[in-house]
Amino acid sequence: MEQAKQLVASQRAFFYTGQTKNIEYRIRALQQLRQGIEKYQQRILDALRADLNKSEAEAYSSEIRIVLGELDFALDHLKDWAEPRVVPTSSLIPDGVSTIYSEPYGVALIIAPWNYPFQLAFGPLIGAIAAGNCAIIKPSELTPSVSRLTHDLVEEIFPMEYVAVMEGEVETSTALLNEKFDYIFFTGSTGVGRIVMKAAAEHLTPVTLELGGKSPVIVHKDADLQLAAQRIVRGKFLNAGQTCVAPDYLLVHQDVHDKLLELIATEIKDKFGEDVIRNTDFPHIVNARNFDRLSVFLNGDRALIGGRSDRDQLLIEPTVLGNVDWNSPVMQEEIFGPILPVMIYNDLNPLLDEIVRRPKPLGLYLFTEDEELQNQILEQVSFGGGCINDTLSHMTSHFLPFGGVGESGMGAYHGQKSFDVFSHHKSILKR
């Protein structure tokens, strides 16, 4: 596609002018982005309602507020991050001074997903701008309203040779991936992540892959069950479960299984109403293909809570499934919807062995006060990140790198890590 080729060439030429390396230029760009988001705020909320039926409260807290927080944090710390950093020098070189310089890669490609289409386009962009790069955003075609406003917002703020948006279907993504970028940041499924990494390998382009996986939530017998129910419901059913780091399945000790499910059912009613099908603020499944994929998991009589759906609305109510084992269809892929399968345990060790044998999850959540058990799981199980006695909250911290491991991704960002991931760290020894 000639448009992709020309756009990459124009951005590379602009990068070579050196303007984006200027710290004040970067700061002004981030300030302009913040002003643009504030100006477009209502349109952003409307677009998220149109594409995913997110309420204004959920859309603001899970998309806009997170981006504004990242922007403010970058503006507060950018000058410090960009300063050359003097580090100790080996005793073998007593007259040497060692310094690490952070420099931008050049032209970055950011491929955003549909589930948090605003946050996951502009969050990485903050890091790319802060580090001094030019950037092209490819928004998801599955959320067309957010895709269009992303284009309009960026076009209004930035010259296209600095930051640009290319909308389109899969062909657009393919055309962009055929070009030589200096960095690629992809958020999406593991399957598409493999395609992105293969394309990047043709040009030896470094990548960050923010993927997904089956993230377990474990509730031990000593857990605060009321707290666990509240935080599991919030973490699982945010955005109708269409969250890469959402709890994917629940492992609960047999002694507290019945009580926990009772509390989860109450929490769902308190949070979403007696009849979620009529709740006009509950997010929808993104399209009919994903709705039909999820509906297969609802077949049979395994729903302990919920289980109803409405294809016309693309809506599935919060559902908890029982009578599940490791071989059940719902346990063979990331669910990415408002369905939570439950398995009961007495001895946790065989289940931990099963988790370890499977692809490394993006997240893990553990509810217990037993520090020995906490340490055992942290040492035994490899996963991207997670929480003890909470869900999702780790990804909102500017001080905790967010990313996966193995099939759940590579590389991490948020806070200073967003600056670092889009920077090459050049090591210089001066004698």
Disulfide bonds with the S-S distance in Angstrom:
none
